[in-house]
Amino acid sequence: MENQYLLFSALLGTGLLAGIAIGFLLKARTGSAGDRPIGIAQSTVAGRGAFALKNIREGATVERCPALEVTDRDVGGELLNYVFYGSDEKKRLVAMGNGMLFNHSSTPNVAYYLEETSLGPELVIYALRDIRKGEELFYNYGEEWWSTRQ
C-alpha cells in the first residue's frame, strides 16, 4: 500500500512539473498579455475605445481580426454601427476581437485592409503613423458611413 502511495505521489508530482513546464513553453511561444499592442478602455469620444498599450511604429500591424464577410442586407440594427466595408460596396465585415471597438476620427492614426488567409478573411489594422503608448486609436469611418446616419 505504501508503494502505491509513493508511486501515485511521484506520478502526480511529475505530471504537475510537466504541466508547469509546458505552460511556460506555451507562454513563450504565444507571448503574454503584456506583448499585445492594444487594450480596451473608456473612450475619450464615447463608450469604449482601443488604446495603445505600448509605442507602435508607423506601418506596424496593430491587430489581426478574424472576420466574417456578409452582405449589407445581412446587417441591421445596432450591429450596423460596428461593421467594416468588405471586398465590394455590397459586402460588410463583422470583425472578431477588438476590431469593432475602434472609434472614428477625421485624422485617423490607424487604417485597415482585408486579407484572405488559409483560415478565412482577416481584417488587418495597421498604424498610419508612430503612435505613443496611451493614445486612443482611431480610423476614419468614411463619408458613406456618415451619410447613411444623417
C-alpha positions as a printed Julia matrix, in Angstrom:
150×3 Matrix{Float64}:
   0.0    0.0     0.0
   2.85   2.36    0.87
   4.49   1.66   -2.51
   1.26   2.58   -4.3
   1.1    5.85   -2.36
   4.72   6.68   -3.29
   4.11   5.77   -6.94
   0.93   7.88   -7.03
   2.75  10.83   -5.4
   5.67  10.53   -7.84
   3.32  10.42  -10.84
   1.31  13.36   -9.54
   4.47  15.4    -8.92
   5.9   14.54  -12.34
   2.62  15.48  -14.04
   2.47  18.75  -12.15
   6.04  19.67  -13.08
   5.44  18.69  -16.71
   2.29  20.85  -16.79
   4.15  23.84  -15.41
   6.98  23.38  -17.93
   4.5   23.11  -20.84
   2.72  26.24  -19.61
   5.98  28.22  -19.64
   6.81  26.94  -23.13
   3.38  27.88  -24.47
   3.6   31.33  -22.89
   6.99  31.87  -24.51
   5.61  30.85  -27.91
   2.4   32.89  -27.82
   3.59  35.86  -25.78
   1.97  37.34  -22.73
  -0.85  39.85  -22.43
   1.87  42.47  -21.97
   3.01  41.82  -25.55
  -0.29  42.94  -27.04
  -0.13  46.4   -28.58
  -3.72  47.4   -27.71
  -6.23  47.28  -24.9
  -9.81  48.42  -24.42
 -10.8   51.18  -22.0
 -13.28  54.04  -21.67
 -13.02  56.18  -24.78
 -12.27  59.87  -24.87
 -15.01  60.1   -27.54
 -17.82  57.76  -26.49
 -18.24  54.37  -24.85
 -15.3   52.03  -25.26
 -12.22  52.57  -27.36
  -8.95  50.92  -28.31
  -5.75  52.3   -26.78
  -2.05  51.68  -27.42
  -0.5   49.68  -24.56
   2.97  50.4   -25.91
   4.56  52.59  -28.56
   3.6   51.43  -32.06
   5.71  52.21  -35.13
   4.23  53.52  -38.38
   3.21  50.61  -40.63
   3.14  48.05  -37.8
   0.2   45.7   -37.56
  -1.89  46.74  -34.56
  -4.32  43.83  -34.67
  -5.42  40.99  -36.94
  -9.12  40.29  -36.54
 -10.76  37.17  -37.96
 -13.72  38.47  -39.96
 -16.97  37.2   -41.32
 -17.88  38.77  -44.67
 -21.63  39.15  -45.15
 -23.86  41.13  -47.49
 -25.01  44.6   -46.47
 -28.59  43.21  -46.26
 -27.47  40.74  -43.54
 -26.55  43.58  -41.2
 -29.07  45.74  -39.39
 -29.91  47.44  -36.14
 -27.09  48.42  -33.8
 -24.69  45.95  -35.49
 -24.67  48.3   -38.49
 -22.55  50.71  -36.41
 -19.85  48.09  -35.79
 -19.11  46.57  -39.2
 -16.42  47.43  -41.74
 -16.67  47.75  -45.5
 -15.85  44.48  -47.24
 -14.42  43.46  -50.59
 -17.04  45.46  -52.52
 -19.78  48.04  -51.84
 -22.39  45.38  -51.02
 -20.21  43.45  -48.53
 -19.63  44.11  -44.84
 -17.09  42.66  -42.43
 -18.06  41.57  -38.94
 -14.71  41.72  -37.13
 -13.93  39.5   -34.16
 -11.7   40.59  -31.32
 -11.18  44.27  -30.56
 -11.61  45.39  -34.16
 -15.15  46.61  -33.62
 -14.15  48.99  -30.82
 -12.01  51.49  -32.72
 -13.68  54.9   -32.84
 -13.82  57.43  -35.69
 -11.59  60.4   -36.36
 -11.21  62.54  -39.47
  -7.46  62.4   -38.67
  -7.04  58.66  -38.03
  -3.91  57.0   -36.69
  -4.81  53.51  -37.98
  -6.32  52.05  -41.13
  -7.29  48.56  -42.24
  -7.36  46.2   -45.19
  -8.92  42.8   -45.81
  -6.57  39.84  -46.2
  -7.59  36.34  -47.25
  -5.78  33.74  -45.16
  -5.88  29.95  -45.05
  -8.3   30.28  -42.1
 -10.56  32.8   -43.86
 -10.73  36.58  -44.15
  -8.92  38.76  -41.62
  -9.19  42.47  -41.03
  -5.64  43.78  -40.63
  -5.43  47.05  -38.68
  -2.13  48.9   -39.05
  -0.58  52.16  -37.83
  -0.64  55.14  -40.22
   1.99  56.93  -38.12
   4.01  56.4   -34.96
   1.59  56.04  -32.03
   2.53  56.72  -28.41
   1.63  54.45  -25.51
  -1.72  55.57  -24.06
  -3.09  57.13  -27.28
  -6.59  56.18  -28.34
  -6.64  54.5   -31.75
  -8.95  55.85  -34.44
  -9.72  55.03  -38.04
 -11.84  57.04  -40.46
 -15.31  55.57  -40.89
 -15.66  57.22  -44.32
 -18.18  59.6   -45.88
 -20.64  56.82  -46.75
 -20.89  55.75  -43.1
 -21.81  59.28  -42.01
 -24.18  59.93  -44.93
 -26.27  56.88  -44.0
 -26.72  58.17  -40.44
 -27.87  61.76  -41.11
